[in-house]
Amino acid sequence: MRTDLPDGAFDLYLSCGVPYSHLTPDELVAALHSVLSAVAARGRRAAVVVDVLGRYSVEWRPRWDAERWDYAMSFFAGGGETISEPMTFYSRPALDAVVDAAVAGSAARIVRRTAVDRSVLVGRHTATGSFHPDVPRFRTLVNDLLREPSRVRPGDLRFTPATTGAPADVLAWLRDFADRWNGLLEPYADAGPPADAEAARLAHALLELERAGGPGLGVGHSLTMTLVVEPAG
């Protein structure tokens, strides 16, 4: 990400798996400036996808006050060596500021900018509990609705959103998401494990709500911004 781009004109500059979060904000500005400058120099419109860790994911609620911290990459619960290194976590305003700084002096202009949050409650670390041990194991519970529904009481999936520690728009969106998520659970309130068919319907309904994604505020495991960029001239 820090080296020169290959020769050639490209339609898509893609990042996924939050690689840009390994960089400091200043390093990300430099990396994106290189990409945007290349788009301008090569004279054709392109899409640039910027994938970073969302700052206000419920997975790391105790760390919401920090922009950069030592992230343990315990991808697989229960086994293997844990590798730790500093990572940067982004709100929407912070990522917008990086993009604005990167486009300055690049001879490119941004035609369209959109963002979405991915994995609001089923991010990998709601399974590991590595950063927020008190969070329900949403990822595991939703999977178990399909794999072993006898292990799941739907009430265990209830989501209680934070009321402090984040900007007002983030807290408001999480409250709304909780209402919708918990609304899907309401028919099963105080019930035991659902039958297989009911469990599957509930799992798919919860996953459909997840797939709709967040509004690009940094409330999911990752915050993905898509830029449509073209030469400024």
Secondary structure, 3 states (H helix, E strand, C coil): CCCCCCCCCCCEECCCCCHHHHCCHHHHHHHHHHHHHHHHHHCCCEEEEEEEEECCCHHHHHHCCCCEEEEECCCCCCCCCCCEEEEEEECHHHHHHHHHHHHCCCCEEEEEEEEEEECCCCCCHHHHCCCCCCCCCHHHHHHHHHHCHHHCCHHHHCCCCCCCCCCHHHHHHHHHHHHHHHHHHHHHCCCCCCCHHHHHHHHHHHHHHHHCCECCCCCCCEEEEEEEEEECC
